[in-house]
Amino acid sequence: MIFEHFALNVPNVDALVTWYTKFVGLHVVKAQSEPPFMTFLADASNRVILELYHRPEEAITDFAKQHFLTFHLAFVSENAEVDKDRLMAEGAMFVEEVRKEDGSHLIMLRDPWGMPLQLCQRTIKF
């Protein structure tokens, strides 16, 4: 089997789509203009797809109340420090920074809605 997408029920699809397309570089591959506003975002490779939707009758995860390692979105960064500063200027919040023995630099942020977002500047590519 091939991974297709993962989906999150979020409180404000439009706001998240705008932020992740403008500041993280994702792009919309499909969007539904009526409820539940299912919107599919892809990374630059078009290989990883994130679906955001809003169903208020179902549980909406409050990421701000969960430990950042319970769930997080992780993105490759060529310069984690520069990306950290840029995203924090757009409302992201700093959580932690880890420098691995292999030289990798990992920075954990939370987006403006509290969802954990990790910047991965790795010395070894997956």
Secondary structure, 3 states (H helix, E strand, C coil): CCCCCEEEECCCHHHHHHHHHHHHCCEEEEECCCCCCCEEEECCCCCCEEEEECCCCCCCCCHHHCCCCCCCEEEECCCHHHHHHHHHCCCCEEEEEEECCCCCEEEEEECCCCCEEEEEECCCCC
